[in-house]
Amino acid sequence: MVFITRRERFSAAHKLWNKNWDEQKNFDTFGKCANPNWHGHNYELFVTVKGDVDPDTGYVADLKKIGKVVRERVISKLDHKNVNLDCDFMKGKMASTEVLAIEIWNQIKPDIDALDCELHCVKLTETENQYVEYFG
């Protein structure tokens, strides 16, 4: 079994806010991330697939095809957008990095599965000091 990873980048704004809480609890819980005027990050997205090496191509998967899936299903919907307002697959969801990683997985898994490899991990970095890994 071989693992191979494709990296993509996007910039997006978001706000962490629980509509069921009062303003004070939101600010106490989320701090600067509850900024009423939003805030942004330069995200890095790592999509790792796994499988056996094809003896004819030497590939586990064609990374150009993986990149195309990720750009069409995810990057085009998030890059230079507001995660809370502009991204269809995040409507009504908490815009945390954890939830975003899960929803990215859900967006790409069907198309990745069709490429004769298996989606192994979605890793999403929000800052240089923190990232999320989701394994489905």
Order of alpha helices (4+ residues) and beta strands (2+ residues): beta-alpha-beta-alpha-beta-alpha-alpha-beta-beta
